[in-house]
Amino acid sequence: MMIRLASSCIATLAKALAEGRTDARVADIVRAPCPRVRPDDRIDAAVEQMQSSDCPGALVESNGTLVGILTLEHLGDWLTLHLAWQERRAESRFRAPRHKVATAME
């Protein structure tokens, strides 16, 4: 089960550290479980589930087995690469083919 950090988790951790406490429990800084998605789910559906649960990630399960974790950071990286790839493809389609120019010496 993936858990998400509470919005105040940084403040809670900072306070515990400032007080010299090392006995803080995981339950003190996390909230309810994040959503579960399947590898074949659409990305927009996974994002919608993360947003509706106010969770920055989702467990990726296949046949009841955890196979990965999807985070908003992963999606941002994917989107950046995807857009760059599309831009490169578009540029190559509009680039004039290079032909060897015949010279009088040939």
N, C-alpha and C positions, 0 to 999 in steps of 0.2 A: 504494500500500500504506500503510495506516495503522499507525503504530507507537505503542506505549504507553510512557510514562515508567516507568523502573525505580523500584521503591519507594524506592531510595536516591538518586533523581535530585536532589532538593532538596539533600541533604547533599553530593553530588558537585559540584553547581553552586556551592554556598556555599563549599566548600573551594577549588575552582578560582579563584573570585573573590577569596577571602581571600589566596590565594597570588599574585594578580595575573596569573593565567594567562588568556589569551584564546584559547589554541590548543586548547581542549577540542573533541572531535569529537562529533557527534550519536550515534555508536555508544557513546560513554561513558555516555550517560544514557538510552538507550532499550532496550527488550527486543523480543521477538518480535512479529510482526504481530497486529493485532486482527482479529476475525472480519469476514466480509463478509455482508451481508444484502441482500434485495431489497425494493423499495418495497411489495410486496404480502405480505411476511412478517408474521406476527402479532407484536405487540409482546412478548408473553410469551416467544416463541421467541427473539427478538433479545436480550432481557434474559438469558435462560438461556445463550445463547452468550457474551455479554459476561462473565457471572459465571464460567462454566466456563473461560474463557481468562484470567480475572483482568484484564480490560481494561475501562476505563470508557467505551469507545466502540466503534462498528462503522462500517465503510465501507458506504454504501448504493450498490449498483450495479444498473444496469438494462442488460441486453444487453451486459455487459462494460464499460460506461461508468460512471465515478464520477458519481453524481448528488447525493451528500450525505454528511454524517457525522452519525450518531446518537450522542448521549452520554447518560450517566445524568442529567446536568444537564438536557438537553432533556426527558427523560422525566419528571423531577420537575416541571418547569414545566408540561408537558402534563397531568400528573395533578392538579396544583393547579387549573388552569383547568377541567378536566373535572369535578372534584368541585364546584367553585363553580357551574358551569353546571347540574349535576344538582340541586344544592340550590335554586337559583333556580327551576328548573322545578317542583320539588316544592312550593315555597312558592306559586307562582302557581296550581297546581291546587287547593290547599286554601283559597285566599283567596276570600272571598265576593264575588260580583259586585257592582259598585257600581250601584245604581239611584237614580235621582233621586227624592227624597222629595217628594211633592206637598204643597203647603201650601194653606191656606185662601185665600190671596191669588191663587192661580192658577186 
